Structure formats: C-alpha cells, structure tokens
C-alpha cells in the first residue's frame, strides 16, 4: 500500500520566518520606549499648555490689553495672542520655579512639607509623589559622586556584583586601602548596600557608570558584550577613557 505524500516545507523557510519574527520583535523593543517617551512628553506639553501656560497667557493679555473679545477693543494681532503671550507665560513659569528653587532649603518649604504630610488623605498622595521625586534626585546626585565601577564578591563567594566606589579610607593596623562601595539592587538602583572592602579584592570593571546603571535597571538585558571578570595584576585603576560616563568599553 502506497502511503500518501505529505506536504513538506521548503528548505530554509522556517529559518526565514524565525528571522523575520525576531526582527519584528526587536523592532518592537526599539520602537516601544520611543513611543512611550513621545506619549509622556506630549501629555506633559498638553497639560502645561491647557492648565498652566494657556491660563497665564490669557491673564497677561487681559492685564495688558483688556478683554480681546470686548466690543470696545479690536482683536489682538496673531503674534501677540499666540506668540508673545505664551512666551511671556513660559518665562513667568520659569521665574516662579527659580524662586521656588531658592526656597527649597528654607523654613517655608519645610513648613509646607509638614502641613501637607499631616493632612489626612493629602499626605498619602503628597508623600508618594515626594518619594519618587526624591529618589530621582538622589539617583542623579549619587551618579555624579561615584568614582568608578568595580566587581566585588557579593552576596557570597563564587559570584560577583557590580558596585560603585564612593570613597576610600586607610585601615589602621595594616595601612591598606579600604574602599567604600555601594551595591545597588535590581531594578531600583536607589536602594542597595554600603560595604567596606579591601581595594586589593575588587576587580576594576570595564563598564562605565551609565552602562552599569542601565544593566542593573534592565536586570542584565542591556549589559555590554564584554566584561572584565578577573582582576589583572598591576595597577588597579581604570584608564580615564573607560571610566568616564558615555565612553565605550
């Protein structure tokens, strides 16, 4: 009995389909952060235009020229209503933010904080937003204070974790250099551990600070292709071209 022939796929068709699928998925990962970024910026722009810049611009027009819709006054020129007034509103908002920045460390700011943090209901929203803003501010400040990136044995011997060198000190009995390092956690690098470790036990990492932060936040998905995992004999410090943020390993 002759068995019926079963259709077979052309050679290489599965590989081509896989490549096309992987390229589409890779394109999605490339486009999705850009799309979300554009949406967030567009939302912020529309919010400021409708709720901040627009009302301030209309108020400025009323103060300077009276009500443009009034029958006693002619309609304002286009450049005044849609260019001059919004630009002046933006400068006014920036001036108010500058003044608020001057009051950041003042007693008035601490007093407003105390009031908002003690009003039932309001304190939940205000404290949550304040914690997020403080975390972002601490991240930017801490990144600027980091000296270099190293690998240390953490959380136990046999595995290593990236750490940021924050400062160094001298051990009293031996005179060896002890590094103060910060080990961030994934995916929120603003929380972590402060450890003291001898400089001779760390491995200088060939990633810069920005690459290390991105790798920690992504859970290791965006780490560079090459890593210096074992310590090299000789000088411990990395070349400045490697250690600077934005440079390639």
Secondary structure, DSSP 8 states (H G I E B T S, - for coil): ----------TTHHHHHHHHHHHHHHHHHHHHHHHHHHHHHHHHHHHHIIIIIHHHHHHHHHHHH--TT-TTS----HHIIIIIHHHHHHHHHHHHHHHHHHTTTSHHHHHHHHHHHTSTTHHHHHHHHHHHHHHHHHHHHHHHH--EEEEEE-SSTT-EEEEEEEEEEE-TTT--EEEEEEEE-SS-TTSEEEEEEEGGG-EE-SS-HHHHHHHHHTTTTT--S----S--SS--S--HHHHSTT---
